[in-house]
Amino acid sequence: MDDYDLVIKQGSVATAEGVATMDVATRDGVIVALGRGLPAGRTTIDASGQLVLPGGVDAHCHIQQLSGGGLLNADTFESATRSAAFGGTTTVISFAAQHRGDSLSDVVEDYSRLGSKGAITDYAFHLWISDPTPETLEQDLPRLIQAGHRSIKIFMTYDRVRLLDEQVLDVMMVARKYGALICAHAENHGMIKWMAERLVSHGYVEPKFHGVSHPRASEIEAFERLIRFSQLLDQPIMLFHVSTAEGAAIVRRARGEGIKVFAETCPQYLFLTANDLDRPGLDGAKWMCSPPPRSTADQEALWRALELGDLQIVSSDHAPYRYDASGKLSAGGHPNFKQIANGLPGLETRLPLLFDAMVSKGRSCLEKFVELTATAPAKIYGLHPRKGTIAIGADADIAIWNPGREVTLSDDSLHDNVGYNPFAGRRLCGWPEIVLRRGEVIISEGGLQAAPGSGRLQLRERASSMRPTGTLSPEFDPVTNFGAQLL
């Protein structure tokens, strides 16, 4: 008789490839058997009538992080990953955020210490580069990439963290040489700064004008520019938080040209609009994020882009700030929109919102839900096949969903430290009730079963997504990829 630690019996097991009723057996934190009629384990869970899905992989979240403006966000690694686990997510990728004057090596060491102390889910880091000094580019970044931190975050806007075009290209060259993916907040800095200054000078200071200050053209221009940088150096890129129909169309066109560009969107761009910022007083600050939510027409374009594969991932961009003097209102009682911290909580609601829309309401299918929220991010970021799927040899990261459970979201229903829920009032159908991380039950019967610090840092191999697109031509071609020959 096989000696299994845990067996999940008779659930509908879903992967990105299909759905079938079967048992799942684990040993030492790993899936070791799939099939029907497997013998019981030391622990057995009856999943009859329920869905057995891979634990979610949220590849874009800000945890225990100091913002470019010097404001520490609301969540620790403990509170953020606790919230993630209650929402069915078992792996997060947050940021080791370098600010100007920081040693990147020290930054990663500091964040690793915080994660090892507090994380409940497994976790990894994007290397956030704001100060591309020779030490960063020639010593720290190559060493950290080779150690397993295989993705780099850059900003093309915000005074204190943005990189100039030449600096972007410098970072991309290092990424290409050592095998890392470039992830970008891509908006045109000049457009945003110019618009914001003029709005404030004319007295347009309410939260709703935050959206006006980020014109859709700022996304369009920056996407086009970064894609051409990618083409020049033959370096794969990930465009974060696509918010506009035009942005999605640019990605589709570039991918059609063979440029290795990936892109994500977030629940705030699928479920919120600019109207959510137009509320009395400062209440609209709760819905301020960058880029801002757009229109219902943009929502439909983004849903279509996800279905077509133009966008590959839905991440939360969890950026938690309390609606008080410690967070969004830190500038005082009457801040203008430029003085209000940008960001929304989203780690816990990402999967339930998408499940309700895609599966319960029939916008898509269960397999696509799994692909967008678990399998694709694991593949793109070098976590697959350990993460993002239910397969023999994979980590036993599993969420058991009750597809018929109805939950009404409220401001006090989350398990983070934010204190409000931007999706409060929505009634959702489908909810993760039991969550396993590496074979250990961490959420059950509405309670947390895991200790802070039990999550593990995930160092990553070079994924196929991080490889250049092909063999470079030896000919001098400044329009395509000659820059990559300058390594």
Number of C-alpha atoms within 10 A of each C-alpha: 6 10 12 21 18 23 25 24 24 23 23 20 23 23 23 22 11 11 16 14 19 20 24 28 28 26 19 14 19 21 25 17 18 18 13 12 10 19 15 19 18 10 12 16 17 12 22 15 14 19 24 31 29 33 32 31 32 29 27 25 22 27 28 23 22 16 17 18 12 10 15 17 23 23 23 20 27 26 21 30 30 28 25 29 31 27 27 32 32 32 31 28 23 25 25 29 26 23 19 15 10 14 16 28 18 13 18 22 13 12 20 18 12 17 29 19 16 20 27 30 31 25 24 25 28 26 27 23 27 23 21 19 16 10 13 19 19 12 13 17 26 18 15 17 24 16 12 18 27 27 28 24 22 22 21 20 21 17 12 15 21 20 21 13 12 9 16 20 19 14 20 24 22 18 25 21 14 18 26 33 30 26 23 22 22 26 26 22 19 13 18 21 17 12 16 21 13 12 19 16 9 8 9 17 18 23 27 24 22 29 23 17 23 22 18 22 16 20 25 22 16 21 25 16 16 22 23 17 21 26 25 20 22 27 30 27 27 25 22 22 28 25 27 26 21 18 25 25 17 18 24 20 12 19 15 11 10 11 22 22 24 24 23 25 25 23 21 27 24 23 16 19 20 20 14 18 24 18 15 10 10 21 16 20 26 24 27 27 20 18 26 27 26 24 19 15 11 21 22 15 20 27 20 15 20 21 16 11 15 23 25 22 28 30 29 26 26 26 24 30 28 22 19 14 12 15 19 25 20 18 16 13 10 14 16 20 25 19 16 24 27 22 23 24 32 29 31 25 24 25 31 20 23 24 26 19 20 18 18 17 13 11 13 17 16 20 18 22 23 25 24 27 28 31 28 22 26 25 19 21 26 26 22 20 16 21 29 32 28 26 19 17 16 20 27 31 31 31 27 25 24 19 18 13 12 13 15 12 19 15 13 12 14 23 18 26 18 23 17 20 21 19 20 14 12 12 14 20 20 23 24 27 20 24 29 26 28 26 21 18 17 22 22 15 8 10 11 17 14 19 15 17 18 18 24 17 18 19 16 19 19 21 18 14 21 24 19 19 15 8 7 14 11 9 9 11 11 9 10 17 22 18 19 19 14 8 9
